[in-house]
Amino acid sequence: MGIDIKTFGLICIFVLTILLGSCYKYDNPLDPGNPDNMTPTPTFNPPGGTYTSQQSVSMYCALGGADIRYTTNGSEPTETSNLYSSPILVAYTNTIKAKAFKTGYNPSQTSTSIFTINLPSVATPTFNPPGGTYSSAQSVSISCATSGVSIRYTTNGSEPTETSNLYSSPISVAYTNTIKAKAFKTGYNPSQTSTSIYTINLPSVATPTFNPPGGTYSSAQSVSISCATSGVSIRYTTNGNEPTETSSLYSSPVSITNTTTLKAKAFKTGYSPSTIATAIYSIVSPPITVLYPNGGEVFHRGQTYTITWLPGPNTTPVDVQVFKGTTLWLTIQNYATNDGSISWTVSNGIQIGNDYRIKVRNSDYINHTDDFDFSDSYFSIE
């Protein structure tokens, strides 16, 4: 039996009333069925739970035009949290919190879902040869029973991460060291960290020696460095730093022109490096030293003579004086250039005697009281 037009019209009005009521409920802030004017709580698909593979999680809100904000670190979502726009990949156990916002509505309740991802784990990497004590350098391979993994490793004792060194070829272990390795693969939990300690007891290179040895010298020194172990590379520094394999390579004597700390270390493949040899060279120039006249000479009045001396470490001017006994008799020149010599014409009026000496002193004698010298003995003037 068919439905007449009147009955059909009543059915259509009934259905339309239900649909409009639904829209009013969720899109009208004045909905009497929603007295708190609250945005509907977001839902997750799939819902939180325990899974054996990573999940792609979608979020929905029954109110059109609402913004869904979410967090994955356990914190409460706010209007500045991540804006949901596409499914979230949950690769490891995690907690997602979501909250919906829309202008004219109060924020929704926070929706929380815990996703427990029980992924298969990557096998723990193994080392070949294993950690232990060896008398020579070792070439260490790392392998993993799980195929298609990326093995990451460290040699400084730190925990390997997905950004650590990527293993691609055997690692040379020349000295005692600790290697840690961890394997990673998409869709799997990372492996446990594998740790191996390699103790390398290599023969040691002999400590280098210096010739001449460290000490105090009055002139520049040319220092040779040698090592009793043949075939070594000797590295050295002159700035007090510890020598390394990239320091200056010794090939010829080292010129030491001023006070210097010389350090040297010897290296050889298959051997432990030598201990560091250290020598301190103090280059101390003598103070002013009178050379001529220095005792026993005879000067004649009216004649010109060249007074000579070693200038010493200072370049400041000098005073050149003549003493008779212990008395300053005359000054040849004050503030003379400290170049080691000066001419002196002996005056015809100077007193004859055999107790004269020359004194050369730093002109800044107030600040250099010990920078002077006399002739060792008396000279005569006739």
Phi, psi and omega in degrees: 000133184280164179263130180285168186297322181295314179297317180300319180296320178296319179298317181296318179297321180296312181296317181297322179298318179297315182295316179296323178296322178296315180297320180298322183297318188257345183245359183246117180299343183264013182303118180294340177280355179231067188298332180275359180052047188258140175292138180300146180290133179296156176236158182248146174219115000287163179287167176302150181167194181255129183227159180255008176210163179296152185238145173257109190258124175259155177234145182223152173224134184290345180265117181299142177080003179281145175266130178258123177250143186216161174227157177234015181244013178090352182278163181283131179292144175232181180290353177252003178289177180305133178271123179290130177222339180204162184306145182261131178276120178253101185267334181228165179308129186202160176245125177250131175241137182225150180213140183254142181229142173207138180303133180091355181235153170285151178300153179287171167293155177281130177260130183237131175226132177256122179253114177261114183255106178265079180280156171293148182263146175288143179296149179290132179297156177235156182248145176219117358290162179288168176300151181166193180255128183228157181257009177209166178298150182239146174253109190259123175262149177236132180225167180217137182289340177274126182283156174073021182268164169250123180261123178249144184217161174227157177233015181244013177089353182278163180284130179292144175232181180290354177250004177288177180305133178273124180289130178221338181206161182308145182262129178278121178248097184269336182228166179307129186201160176244125178251132175240138182224148178214140183252143182232146175205136179301132180086003179232153169288143178300157179289170167292156177282131177257133184234132176226134178254125180249116177259113183255107179263081180274155171296147184263145174286143178295150179289133179298157177234157182246145175219117359289163180288169177300152180166193180256127183229155181263003178210167180302150181237146175253109190257124175267145178239131180226167180216136182289341177273127183283156174073021182267163169251123180261124178249142184218162175224156177235012183246011178090351179285156176287132179292144175233181180290353177251004177289175181304133179273126180287129177222339180207163183309144181267127180276122178249108185254346175215175184303124189215145170259117181256126178236142181220148179215139184252141181232147176205134179302132180087002179234154169285143179301156178290167168288164183277130174266134182231134176220136178253123179252117177258114179260107184244110177288139179293156176290184178308133180228118178289129180257321183208132356283147185233015176124125176094349181285158176238118177257147179247138180299142181086353181261157180253135182229155178257115176277130182233152178203160171276127187294335184083187186282346184262151179252006180291156180300164182232158171256129179251119188234157176244126177250143171244111191066238179254010184256133174293116186267316177197161176250123178289314177196135170267150178054044176283151177298131183277066181250003173099000179201154176203146178270142179222121174264118183290124181295144177292340182267001182289146182292135176290141178182167181239025182233041179263148173218154175262138172237130173242124181228156174297130181298332175271056188292340179296321180264352180227063187294340182257007183261078178201169175202149173253161165303142183297325181220175181284147167243166185251152171237126181239000000 
